[in-house]
Amino acid sequence: MVLIVEKAQEADLQRLLDIMYVAFSKDSENRIMFPVIPGPEARGASIERWRDEILMNPTIRFTKAVDTDMNEIIAFARWNIYQVERSESEWKITEPRNWDIGTNVEAANEFYNAVCGKRQSFMGGKPHCRLNMLVCEPQHQREGAGRMLLRWGLKLADGLGLEAYLEASSEGHHLYETAGFEDVGTLDMDMSKYGGHGSHRHFVMIRSVQQIHGVENTSRPIP
Ligand SMILES: CC(C)(COP(=O)(O)OP(=O)(O)OC[C@H]1O[C@@H](n2cnc3c(N)ncnc32)[C@H](O)[C@@H]1OP(=O)(O)O)[C@@H](O)C(=O)NCCC(=O)NCCS
């Protein structure tokens, strides 16, 4: 299998959402927040947000890993590249998020607000690269797509001289640790009030600027 990393396009959005929903549905915490995988007709909120990001937000980079044998997207990453200092009005999230139909809005809002709080307290308006999302379709996991997409963003971060920031699931933690990220905090979410079992932990991780080794197979440069 030959994998390449390319810039994702507006036309890819439904496929990216398929991958996101199915990859996160393995996790019990995510199944509470997103108890059903919404069909294409129920994804208006995500499609609208991601389309706006792809078309109009210069800090966003959506990249996709494509299996060239099947000509199919199997994984993707969503990065924010903040090259300059931002004022509080730019980085402080004040507006509620619109969710796709079928979302457990209360649970999703609690998690989203907690995640935003961590981001804002650790990074504020500081220039940095944030890995906002990294997901691989379950049947293609452990084939190297996640690491390839991560390396793409870290190469960019190193080239720009920027720290990288993320909140890791336990599935992603090893990948990030071996790419140079270090734990700087944790985020615990109690899902019992939503019918789940106990607390779920995410790891707040930061990677300082460094030189990464390894060559990705990219078909063309992504601006
Ligand atoms: C995390 C994720 C993106 C990794 O993608 P992937 O394409 O499988 O990653 P790779 O094949 O490049 O593997 C990278 C490393 O992660 C490890 N890894 C992959 N899946 C793992 C899992 N479920 N648990 C622990 N380690 C895992 C691999 O063993 C590999 O480590 P190694 O090189 O030391 O052997 C993928 O498992 C996923 O989509 N998970 C669900 C969504 C999620 O949790 N995303 C991360 C949010 S922060």
The ligand as a Gaussian input file, in Angstrom:
#p B3LYP/6-31G(d) Opt

LIG

0 1
 C       -4.704000       7.512000      17.096000
 C       -4.815000       7.164000      15.625000
 C       -5.072000       8.436000      14.825000
 C       -3.502000       6.517000      15.148000
 O       -3.590000       6.352000      13.741000
 P       -2.837000       5.130000      13.010000
 O       -2.901000       5.381000      11.553000
 O       -3.365000       3.857000      13.517000
 O       -1.354000       5.363000      13.547000
 P       -0.014000       4.667000      13.011000
 O       -0.334000       3.409000      12.266000
 O        0.774000       5.697000      12.291000
 O        0.681000       4.268000      14.369000
 C        1.417000       5.201000      15.091000
 C        1.768000       4.625000      16.448000
 O        0.600000       4.618000      17.263000
 C        0.391000       3.319000      17.789000
 N       -1.038000       3.078000      17.854000
 C       -1.917000       3.057000      16.830000
 N       -3.139000       2.813000      17.297000
 C       -3.024000       2.672000      18.648000
 C       -3.962000       2.398000      19.696000
 N       -5.235000       2.177000      19.453000
 N       -3.501000       2.342000      20.957000
 C       -2.197000       2.542000      21.226000
 N       -1.240000       2.797000      20.273000
 C       -1.678000       2.862000      19.006000
 C        1.066000       2.389000      16.794000
 O        1.425000       1.171000      17.383000
 C        2.263000       3.188000      16.388000
 O        3.302000       3.087000      17.330000
 P        4.703000       2.390000      16.927000
 O        5.158000       3.118000      15.674000
 O        5.577000       2.638000      18.114000
 O        4.355000       0.958000      16.686000
 C       -5.972000       6.138000      15.393000
 O       -5.811000       5.061000      16.298000
 C       -7.378000       6.700000      15.573000
 O       -7.934000       7.267000      14.636000
 N       -7.947000       6.531000      16.789000
 C       -9.307000       7.002000      17.064000
 C       -9.354000       8.515000      17.125000
 C       -8.357000       9.077000      18.114000
 O       -8.307000       8.696000      19.278000
 N       -7.549000      10.022000      17.608000
 C       -6.551000      10.703000      18.385000
 C       -7.197000      11.860000      19.008000
 S       -6.015000      12.773000      19.948000

